Amino acid sequence: MQSYDVIKLTQELIKFPSLTPAGDDIFDYLQNLLKPLGFDCQMMNFQSNGSQVMNLFARYGAGAPHFCFAGHVDVVPVGDLGNWQYPPYAGEIDSGLLYGRGAVDMKGAIAAFIAAVAKHLEKGALPGSVSLLITGDEEGDAVDGTVKVLQKLKELKQLPDVCLVGEPTSEDWVGDTIKNGRRGSLSGHIQVQGKQGHVAYPQRANNPLPSLIEFLFDLQQQSWDKGSEHFDASNLEITSVSADNIAVNVIPAKAEAKFNIRYNNQHTRADLIKRIESLAQAHCKEYSLEFSGNAEPFLNGSNDLVKLTMDAVESVTSQKPKTSTSGGTSDARFIHHYCPVLELGLLNHTAHQVDEHVGFDDLRTLKGLYGQILNNYFVVKTE
């Protein structure tokens, strides 16, 4: 049976400049890794807005129970190359650290799972099946990736029984934090219409900024909730304010702002929209308000999966992990509609940052965690 070194494998994955949406080269590489292990690899590519998104579903075995690992190979832009000490796609190594875009988020986790499952398969026949769902657009629009693959898997009757997502969840040591849910995310964009004019003759103009500022102030002062048993308090942040005006002596014709609220299970998207629209009506006369976001709050539905994963972490690290629903969104927001899902991955300190990097020991630990989770899952399920 083929085996893989987790550090070398992560290094090779980093070398693919897989800016979202990721291209076919890195998926070809993954298939060449998985096929020798006995995986049946299916490319599931979808297209909504003119550009094709590539996705890979690879499954070993066909029976139940079915354990799935989900991840993404696409990465965010590197920004100003001049700020990088180590080239973002070189996979350079220095003092036990591996540098490159995607090292943490989340090529390291994909490498760790492939290395772990390869080692697990050395034991012989698997009492069930294990799969990988790898998408190329998690960091982008996320409309033609995991959500579409899951729909296809449902049609093919290949949905997993449980899923583990390799997002970088850890805070102080690898494995210390398991995400057993996430808050919802709702973004808003308001445009307030006014009438342009000279600042010396305000009676002949209509300045949209005061009403917009009043709305934003009221929005920021709202007490949404105090949190709940498994969720932090909901939080709204104003992310931009602008007016179509570059002159100091001109009243602008239009002003706009954007904001985002991360909300818990005490709210629904519809309720929040209704509340925000009410505030806009109270302050603004002529305006438009648009909302976007496809992430509702959710909590993992399987206490057994949580316990199994926590036991695996404690077995490998001799430390107790915690569960959390904090942080941003992930593809788990789609997966939880189909099966229980948890997230567990590397330290998140350098995710999306310049000189993103991961330590050798952290990669080896994560490989061990994934291997122990597989052991626990298939032993428990077949006893």
C-alpha positions as CSV (number, residue, x, y, z in Angstrom):
1,M,0.0,0.0,0.0
2,Q,1.2,3.5,-0.9
3,S,2.2,5.8,2.0
4,Y,2.8,9.5,2.0
5,D,4.9,11.9,4.1
6,V,2.6,14.7,5.3
7,I,5.3,17.4,5.2
8,K,6.4,16.6,1.6
9,L,2.8,16.3,0.5
10,T,1.8,19.7,2.0
11,Q,4.9,21.2,0.3
12,E,3.9,19.8,-3.1
13,L,0.3,21.1,-2.7
14,I,1.5,24.6,-1.9
15,K,3.5,24.7,-5.1
16,F,0.2,24.8,-7.1
17,P,-0.8,28.5,-7.4
18,S,-4.5,27.5,-6.9
19,L,-6.0,30.9,-6.6
20,T,-9.8,30.6,-6.2
21,P,-11.3,29.1,-8.2
22,A,-8.6,26.4,-8.4
23,G,-7.6,24.9,-11.7
24,D,-7.3,21.4,-12.9
25,D,-3.6,20.8,-12.3
26,I,-3.9,20.4,-8.5
27,F,-7.0,18.1,-9.0
28,D,-5.0,15.9,-11.4
29,Y,-2.3,15.7,-8.7
30,L,-4.8,14.7,-6.0
31,Q,-6.2,12.0,-8.2
32,N,-2.8,10.6,-8.9
33,L,-2.3,10.4,-5.1
34,L,-5.6,8.7,-4.3
35,K,-6.0,6.2,-7.2
36,P,-3.1,4.1,-6.1
37,L,-4.7,3.8,-2.7
38,G,-7.8,2.3,-4.3
39,F,-10.0,5.4,-4.4
40,D,-12.6,5.8,-7.1
41,C,-12.2,9.5,-8.2
42,Q,-15.0,11.5,-9.8
43,M,-14.6,15.1,-11.0
44,M,-17.8,17.0,-10.5
45,N,-17.5,20.3,-12.2
46,F,-20.3,23.0,-12.2
47,Q,-20.8,26.3,-13.9
48,S,-23.2,29.1,-13.0
49,N,-21.6,32.5,-14.0
50,G,-19.4,31.7,-17.0
51,S,-16.5,30.1,-15.2
52,Q,-16.3,26.4,-14.4
53,V,-15.6,25.3,-10.8
54,M,-13.8,22.0,-10.4
55,N,-14.5,19.6,-7.5
56,L,-13.3,16.1,-6.7
57,F,-15.2,13.4,-4.9
58,A,-13.0,10.4,-4.2
59,R,-14.3,7.3,-2.4
60,Y,-12.7,4.1,-1.1
61,G,-15.2,1.3,-0.7
62,A,-19.0,1.4,-1.3
63,G,-20.6,0.3,1.9
64,A,-21.7,1.8,5.2
65,P,-20.7,3.4,7.4
66,H,-19.4,6.2,5.2
67,F,-16.9,8.7,6.6
68,C,-16.2,11.8,4.6
69,F,-13.4,14.4,4.8
70,A,-14.2,17.8,3.2
71,G,-11.7,20.5,2.2
72,H,-10.7,23.0,-0.4
73,V,-7.6,23.5,-2.4
74,D,-8.4,27.0,-3.6
75,V,-6.6,29.9,-1.8
76,V,-7.0,33.6,-1.4
77,P,-4.8,36.1,-3.2
78,V,-1.3,36.7,-1.9
79,G,-1.5,40.5,-2.0
80,D,1.7,42.5,-2.5
81,L,4.5,40.0,-3.3
82,G,7.0,42.4,-2.0
83,N,5.7,41.8,1.6
84,W,6.5,38.1,1.4
85,Q,9.8,36.9,2.8
86,Y,9.2,33.5,1.4
87,P,7.7,33.1,-2.1
88,P,4.0,32.1,-1.6
89,Y,4.0,29.2,-4.0
90,A,7.5,27.8,-3.4
91,G,6.9,25.7,-0.3
92,E,10.1,26.9,1.3
93,I,11.3,25.4,4.6
94,D,13.0,27.3,7.3
95,S,13.7,26.1,10.9
96,G,11.0,23.5,11.0
97,L,8.4,25.7,9.4
98,L,6.8,25.2,5.9
99,Y,5.9,28.5,4.2
100,G,3.3,29.2,1.5
101,R,-0.2,30.3,0.7
102,G,-2.6,27.6,1.8
103,A,-0.2,25.9,4.2
104,V,-2.7,26.4,7.0
105,D,-5.9,27.1,5.1
106,M,-6.1,24.3,4.2
107,K,-3.7,22.3,2.1
108,G,-1.9,21.1,5.2
109,A,-5.1,19.5,6.5
110,I,-5.8,17.8,3.1
111,A,-2.2,16.4,3.1
112,A,-2.7,15.2,6.7
113,F,-5.9,13.4,5.9
114,I,-4.5,11.7,2.8
115,A,-1.4,10.6,4.8
116,A,-3.7,9.4,7.6
117,V,-6.1,7.5,5.5
118,A,-3.2,5.8,3.6
119,K,-1.8,4.6,6.9
120,H,-5.2,3.4,8.0
121,L,-5.7,1.4,4.9
122,E,-2.5,-0.5,5.5
123,K,-4.5,-2.4,8.1
124,G,-6.5,-4.1,5.3
125,A,-10.1,-4.1,4.3
126,L,-12.1,-1.2,5.6
127,P,-15.5,-2.0,7.3
128,G,-17.3,0.7,5.4
129,S,-16.1,3.5,3.2
130,V,-14.1,6.7,3.4
131,S,-14.2,9.6,1.0
132,L,-12.8,13.0,0.3
133,L,-14.9,15.9,-1.0
134,I,-12.4,18.5,-2.3
135,T,-13.7,21.8,-3.8
136,G,-12.0,24.6,-5.7
137,D,-14.2,27.6,-4.8
138,E,-14.6,27.7,-1.0
139,E,-12.7,31.0,-0.8
140,G,-14.7,32.4,-3.6
141,D,-18.5,32.5,-4.3
142,A,-19.0,28.9,-3.0
143,V,-22.0,28.4,-5.3
144,D,-20.6,25.7,-7.6
145,G,-18.5,23.8,-5.1
146,T,-19.5,21.8,-2.1
147,V,-23.2,22.8,-2.2
148,K,-23.5,21.4,-5.8
149,V,-21.5,18.2,-5.1
150,L,-23.7,17.4,-2.1
151,Q,-26.8,17.7,-4.4
152,K,-25.2,15.4,-6.9
153,L,-24.2,12.9,-4.2
154,K,-27.8,12.8,-2.9
155,E,-28.9,12.0,-6.5
156,L,-26.3,9.2,-6.7
157,K,-27.2,8.0,-3.2
158,Q,-23.6,8.5,-2.0
159,L,-24.1,10.9,0.8
160,P,-21.8,10.3,3.8
161,D,-23.0,9.3,7.2
162,V,-20.7,11.8,8.9
163,C,-18.2,14.5,7.8
164,L,-15.1,16.2,9.1
165,V,-14.0,19.5,7.6
166,G,-10.3,20.4,7.8
167,E,-10.6,24.1,8.4
168,P,-7.9,25.6,10.7
169,T,-9.8,25.6,14.0
170,S,-7.0,25.3,16.5
171,E,-6.0,28.3,18.7
172,D,-3.1,27.3,21.0
173,W,-2.3,23.7,20.1
174,V,-3.4,21.5,17.3
175,G,-6.7,19.9,18.3
176,D,-7.6,22.2,21.1
177,T,-10.7,23.5,19.4
178,I,-13.4,21.5,17.5
179,K,-16.0,23.5,15.7
180,N,-19.4,21.9,16.3
181,G,-21.4,24.6,14.6
182,R,-21.1,28.1,13.2
183,R,-22.9,31.4,13.5
184,G,-24.8,32.8,10.5
185,S,-23.6,35.6,8.3
186,L,-25.7,38.3,6.7
187,S,-24.3,41.2,4.7
188,G,-26.1,44.4,4.0
189,H,-25.6,47.3,1.5
190,I,-27.6,50.5,1.8
191,Q,-27.7,53.4,-0.6
192,V,-29.3,56.6,0.4
193,Q,-30.4,59.0,-2.4
194,G,-30.0,62.8,-2.0
195,K,-29.7,65.8,-4.2
196,Q,-26.4,67.3,-5.1
197,G,-25.8,71.0,-4.4
198,H,-23.5,73.7,-3.2
199,V,-22.7,73.6,0.5
200,A,-23.4,77.3,0.8
201,Y,-27.0,76.7,-0.3
202,P,-28.2,73.6,1.6
203,Q,-31.8,74.6,1.1
204,R,-31.4,73.8,-2.6
205,A,-29.9,70.3,-2.0
206,N,-30.6,67.2,0.1
207,N,-27.6,65.8,1.9
208,P,-28.0,62.0,2.2
209,L,-25.2,61.6,4.8
210,P,-26.9,62.7,8.0
211,S,-29.8,60.2,7.6
212,L,-27.3,57.5,6.6
213,I,-25.1,58.3,9.7
214,E,-28.2,58.2,12.0
215,F,-29.2,54.8,10.6
216,L,-25.7,53.4,11.0
217,F,-25.4,54.7,14.6
218,D,-28.8,53.2,15.5
219,L,-27.7,49.9,13.8
220,Q,-24.4,49.8,15.7
221,Q,-26.2,50.5,19.0
222,Q,-28.6,47.6,18.7
223,S,-28.5,45.0,21.4
224,W,-29.1,41.8,19.4
225,D,-28.8,39.3,22.2
226,K,-26.5,38.1,24.9
227,G,-25.5,34.8,23.4
228,S,-26.8,31.3,24.0
229,E,-25.6,28.0,25.4
230,H,-23.5,27.1,22.4
231,F,-23.1,30.5,20.6
232,D,-21.4,33.8,21.3
233,A,-23.5,37.0,21.2
234,S,-24.5,38.2,17.7
235,N,-22.3,41.0,16.5
236,L,-22.7,43.6,13.7
237,E,-19.8,45.5,12.1
238,I,-20.0,48.4,9.7
239,T,-17.4,47.6,7.0
240,S,-17.5,50.6,4.7
241,V,-19.1,54.1,4.3
242,S,-18.7,56.2,1.1
243,A,-20.2,59.1,-0.9
244,D,-19.9,59.8,-4.6
245,N,-18.1,63.1,-3.9
246,I,-14.5,64.3,-4.1
247,A,-15.1,68.0,-3.5
248,V,-15.2,69.6,-0.1
249,N,-17.8,72.2,-1.1
250,V,-20.3,69.9,-2.7
251,I,-23.2,68.1,-1.1
252,P,-23.2,64.6,-2.5
253,A,-26.1,63.1,-4.5
254,K,-25.7,59.6,-2.9
255,A,-24.2,57.9,0.1
256,E,-23.8,54.3,0.8
257,A,-22.6,51.8,3.4
258,K,-21.9,48.1,3.9
259,F,-22.2,46.0,7.1
260,N,-22.2,42.4,8.2
261,I,-23.8,40.7,11.2
262,R,-22.6,37.4,12.6
263,Y,-25.7,36.0,14.4
264,N,-26.6,33.0,16.6
265,N,-29.5,30.7,16.7
266,Q,-31.7,33.2,18.4
267,H,-32.3,34.8,15.0
268,T,-33.2,33.9,11.5
269,R,-32.1,35.7,8.3
270,A,-35.7,36.8,7.7
271,D,-36.1,38.3,11.2
272,L,-32.9,40.2,11.0
273,I,-33.7,41.6,7.5
274,K,-37.1,42.8,8.8
275,R,-35.5,44.5,11.8
276,I,-32.8,46.2,9.8
277,E,-35.3,47.4,7.2
278,S,-37.4,48.9,10.0
279,L,-34.4,50.9,11.2
280,A,-33.7,52.1,7.6
281,Q,-37.3,53.3,7.2
282,A,-37.1,55.2,10.5
283,H,-34.1,57.3,9.3
284,C,-33.9,57.3,5.6
285,K,-36.5,58.6,3.0
286,E,-35.2,57.5,-0.4
287,Y,-33.0,54.5,-0.2
288,S,-32.3,51.0,-1.4
289,L,-31.3,48.1,0.9
290,E,-29.9,44.8,-0.4
291,F,-28.8,41.7,1.6
292,S,-26.6,38.8,0.7
293,G,-25.3,35.7,2.5
294,N,-26.2,32.0,2.5
295,A,-25.0,31.0,6.0
296,E,-27.6,30.3,8.7
297,P,-26.5,29.4,12.2
298,F,-26.3,25.7,12.9
299,L,-25.2,23.2,15.5
300,N,-23.9,19.7,14.9
301,G,-26.6,17.1,15.5
302,S,-24.5,14.2,16.7
303,N,-23.3,14.0,20.3
304,D,-21.7,10.7,19.4
305,L,-19.5,12.3,16.7
306,V,-18.4,15.1,19.1
307,K,-17.5,12.5,21.8
308,L,-15.6,10.3,19.3
309,T,-13.6,13.3,18.0
310,M,-12.9,14.7,21.5
311,D,-11.7,11.2,22.6
312,A,-9.4,11.0,19.6
313,V,-7.8,14.3,20.4
314,E,-7.3,13.5,24.0
315,S,-5.8,10.1,23.1
316,V,-3.2,11.7,20.8
317,T,-2.4,14.9,22.7
318,S,-3.2,13.9,26.3
319,Q,-5.1,17.2,26.5
320,K,-8.8,17.9,26.5
321,P,-10.2,19.9,23.6
322,K,-13.1,22.3,23.6
323,T,-16.0,22.8,21.3
324,S,-16.8,26.2,19.7
325,T,-19.1,27.8,17.2
326,S,-17.0,31.0,16.8
327,G,-15.2,32.2,13.8
328,G,-16.2,32.7,10.2
329,T,-18.2,30.6,7.8
330,S,-17.1,27.3,6.1
331,D,-18.5,24.7,3.8
332,A,-19.9,23.0,6.9
333,R,-22.8,25.4,6.5
334,F,-23.9,23.3,3.5
335,I,-22.9,19.9,4.8
336,H,-24.9,20.0,8.0
337,H,-28.1,19.7,6.0
338,Y,-27.1,16.2,4.9
339,C,-25.2,14.7,7.8
340,P,-23.5,15.5,11.1
341,V,-20.4,17.5,10.6
342,L,-17.5,18.8,12.7
343,E,-14.5,21.0,11.8
344,L,-10.9,20.3,13.0
345,G,-7.6,21.5,11.6
346,L,-4.4,23.4,12.2
347,L,-3.6,26.5,14.1
348,N,-5.3,29.5,12.4
349,H,-2.8,32.2,13.4
350,T,-1.4,32.8,9.9
351,A,-4.4,31.9,7.7
352,H,-4.7,34.4,4.9
353,Q,-1.7,36.3,6.1
354,V,1.6,37.2,4.5
355,D,4.1,34.4,5.0
356,E,1.4,31.9,5.9
357,H,3.2,28.9,7.5
358,V,2.8,25.6,9.4
359,G,5.1,23.7,11.7
360,F,6.3,20.2,11.0
361,D,5.1,19.0,14.4
362,D,1.7,20.4,13.8
363,L,1.3,18.6,10.5
364,R,2.4,15.3,12.2
365,T,0.0,15.9,15.1
366,L,-2.9,16.6,12.7
367,K,-2.2,13.4,10.8
368,G,-2.2,11.5,14.0
369,L,-5.5,13.1,15.0
370,Y,-7.2,12.2,11.8
371,G,-5.9,8.7,12.0
372,Q,-7.2,8.2,15.5
373,I,-10.6,9.6,14.5
374,L,-10.8,7.1,11.7
375,N,-9.8,4.3,14.1
376,N,-12.5,5.4,16.6
377,Y,-15.2,5.8,14.0
378,F,-14.8,2.5,12.3
379,V,-14.2,0.5,15.5
380,V,-17.2,2.0,17.2
381,K,-19.4,1.6,14.2
382,T,-18.5,-2.0,13.7
383,E,-18.5,-3.3,17.3
